[in-house]
Amino acid sequence: MIRQDEIALVINSQRESFQHQDYGVKRDALASIPIADSFATIITGIRRCGKSTLMLQLLRRDYKEAIYLNFDDIRLSGFDTGDFNRLHKEIERSNIKVLFFDEIQIVTGWETFINQLLREGYKVFITGSNASMLSSELGTHLTGRHLSMELFPFSYSEFIGLRNIDNNHQAVMSYLKTGGIPEYIKSGLPVILNTLVDDI
């Protein structure tokens, strides 16, 4: 069990750090995120492809007031179904109607909680890795209540934008060689790519 004041502390702490993160390169996918009343928007993709950054870009572009909560936080370890009641009270107390949840699927019963929020008129955005957000599972638990999109690593246009290079043969060959994983492109360290491939 996690106390409500601890949940409030994590929300405030994460909001502070989230708002100071780098926007990164504006993702092409930002223009095509599906949003509709009474539907949860679910953004999936392989690990480290930029889902959280895309969420940040959406939040900053469209929503001045929103709650952001990443469940992959050591302070929330042990969060269980009963803790959703305390989280709900904290959401109500804030009087904020737009919610961004990162990796909420690691908590059992999250689908029921999301359904309740949708019935109460909240706008909900969720991110999760492909492995943990299978479409068959979403169809079972959020039937007719979710809009999904898959985010991919950087496209070629995003790649040359990040590198600030011209569109030419050399740029194409560079993209084909390095791929579009954001952290690898930024750092150039092969171990990042190798570790990610092993983990996936």
N, C-alpha and C positions, 0 to 999 in steps of 0.2 A: 504494500500500500504506500502511496505517495501523498503526502499532505497537500492541501490546496495551496498553502502559502509557498511550498516548494515548487509546485507547478507554475505559479505566478512568477517566481524568481527565475525559473528557466526561460519562460516566455520573454520576460523583460531582457534577460541576458542575451538570448539568441537574437532578439530584435535589434539590440544594440550592435552586435557583431555583424549581423546580416546586412544592416543598412550601411555599414562601412566597408563592405566588400566591394571589390572592383566590378563594375558592370560587365567587363569583358567585351569582346566583339559582339555587336548586335547580331543576334541569330536570325537567319532567314525565317525560321519556323515561328518567330514571334508574331508574324502577320497571319498565321494560319491556325493559331490555338483555338480549338472549338470551345465556345462559351455560350451557355443557354441557361435561363432560369430553371430551377428545379433539377438540374443535372450537375453531377460532379465531373469536373474536368480532370482526367487522369493522364499524366505524361509519363510514358515509359521509355526505356532505352537501356543500352548496355551501361555498365558501370563507368563512371568518369567521362561520360559523353557531354556533360554540361547541363543536366536537367535542373539542378539547383540554380545555376546561373540564369537559365531561361526563365525560371520562376521569379528570380529577383528582377529581371528586366521587365517582366509583365507587371509585377507589383509596383515598381517605380513608375512605369508608364501610365497605368490605369487606376491605381488605388492608393489614395493618400493614407487611408486608415485600413490596416489589415493586421491580423494575428498570424505570425509565422511560427511554426513549431516543428523542429526536426526531432523525430523520435530516436534517431541513432545518436543519443547523447547519454553519457555515462550517468548523468544525474537522473535520467529517466529509466535506468535499468530497474527491472522489477515492476514497471508500469503494467497493470493488468486491466481486465475488463471493468472492474469496480472503480478504477481510477478515472474512467471516462465520465463518471458522474461529477467528480471534482473538477475535471477539465471543463465540463459543460457549465458548471457554476461560474468558473473563471471567465469563460467566454461571455456569458450573460452579463456578468459584472462589468465587463469592458464596454458593452454596448456597441461592439464592432461586428459587422455582418459579413465580412470577407475573411475567409480562413485559408491559409496555405499550410499543408501538412506534407512533410518530407519523411518518407519511409514509415508511414503509419501502419503499413501492412505487417510489421513485425509484432504488433500487438493483436492477440486473439480477440475477435469480436469487433474489429474496427468497422466492418461493413455495416453492422447494425447502427453503430454510432453515426456514421456518415449519412445513412438513410434518415435518421432522426433529425440531423441538422438540416438536410434538404427539405424535409417536411416543415421545418420551422422557418424556412425562407432564407437560410444562409447560402452564400455563394462559396463553393468549396473547390479548392485546387489541390491535387495530390500528385506526388512524384514517387516512383518506385522503379527498381530494376526489372528488366524483362523476366528474369528468373522467378521473381516473387509476385509478379502482376500478370499472371497468365490470363488471357482473354476468357478462357472457359470458366475460371474462377470468378472473374468479374461478372460474367453473365449469370452465374448462379447466385451471387450475393447482392449484386446491384442491378438486377434485371431492369432494363428500361430507365435507369437512373444515372447512367454515366456516358460521357463522351471521351473517347480515348484517342491519343495521338502518340506516335512513336518518334522520339528524337534520335537523330543519328549524329555521329561525329561531324566535324566541320566539313562542309561542302567545299568544292574547289574555290568558289567565289569568296567564301568566308576565310579560307586559307590564305588567299592572296591579300585579302583585306587585313588580316592579322599580321602577315609578314610585310605589308605595305610594299608589294612588288607588282610589277607589270604583268599583264596577261600575255605570256609568250611561251615558246616551246620549253625553255628552261624551267619556268614556273610549273608547267604541267608535269615535267619529269620529276621535279622536286616533290610535288604533291603525291605522285604515284609511288615515290620512294618512301616518304615519311607517313602518308596517311593523314587522317584528320583528328586523331585523339588530342584534345586541347592541351593537356599537361605535357605531353611529349613534344608537341610543336613548340610550346613556350620554353621548355628546358633543353631539349635536344639530347636528353640523357636516355640512351637505349634501355637502361635497366628499368625505367618507368614503364615502357611499352612491354618489355619481357615479363615483368611482374604482373602487369594487368592481364596479359594473355594467359599466364599461368593461373591467376585467380579466377578468371572467367571460365 
